[in-house]
Amino acid sequence: MTTTLKSLRALADGTRLRIMALLEREELSVNELQQITRLGQSRISTHLGLLQDADLVSSRRDGKRTFYKMNPEADPTAREFIVLAARGARELPEYTADQSNLKRVLTLRNEQAQVYFNQIAGRFDRSYGPGRSWQAFGQLLLRTMPALVIADLGSGEGLLSELLARRAKKVIAVDNSERIVEFGEAKAKKNGIKNLEFRLGDIETPPITVGSVDLVVLSQALHHAEVPLKAIQGAHRILKPGGQLMILDLHSHKFEQARELYGDRWLGFTEGELHGWLESAGFKSLEVCIVAEEEQPPHFQTLLAVGER
């Protein structure tokens, strides 16, 4: 088969065009391509094999991993097809999300500390030790937190707010339920927590002075927002320069019952969606990654997204 026919056959598939557009930007492993595209490993490997057979892509081994890139030794005809593939990929509906996910994956590649933390966290529950628990570790880590002004948006009854208030300079808990705000106020007063203030309001337009807080937390609240991007933009407005936004929310899932059981508007989010919204709102030093997965069905996964104003 001629180079032209091989190239035409190899590029006659939208998924392979997506892969070519990514490899045009960066050398990537199969695992990284999987994180970006959310496709199965075997499917990606099959597509890479076809692209490599057409001499459009080359590979190299690095320990247990194989990295792929555009073939630097491709003949002139193949190089023409590489250019056309990159152009065609920009017209695919997945292109924008793929490019956003590529940024996120490259950031994670460079953050070896995060990789090490994930390895430790993964080992934590494998062996029992008396008094060794996430609750205890959480209390220890809480005490390393500096005295900050914190906004807990979509706080509910304020469980997280109460914990943060033990070390924070001040915590402002915002919720859109008058009954919950009254309950939280009464509970804080009963427990003698004087630096915790509850406010009635919406997470998309939080009732907090612009540029007045050091840290904004959205913990399992964003999937209740009517327009998540507006909530992220609202967080950006109330942060001081250099302040941080931290989001804990569900990874995209298909558990439709969550809408009725928990009142969820959104069935979680992808890493690419959160990364794109944070970037659009003006945040920098972005990090988005999965930090937990439940053992019981439907196996909800939790995303942590962090950005600096």
Secondary structure, DSSP 8 states (H G I E B T S, - for coil): --HHHHHHHHTSSHHHHHHHHHHHH--EEHHHHHHHH---HHHHHHHHHHHHHTTSEEEEEETTEEEEEE-TT--HHHHHHHHHHHHHHTTSTTHHHHHHHHHHHHHHHT-HHHHHHHHHHHHHTTS--TT--HHHHHHHHHTT----EEEEET-TT-HHHHHHHTTSSEEEEEES-HHHHHHHHHHHHHTT-TTEEEEE-BTTB-SS-TT-EEEEEEES-GGG-SSHHHHHHHHHHHEEEEEEEEEEEEB----TTHHHHH--SS--B-HHHHHHHHHHHT-EEEEEEEEEE-SSTT--EEEEEEEE-
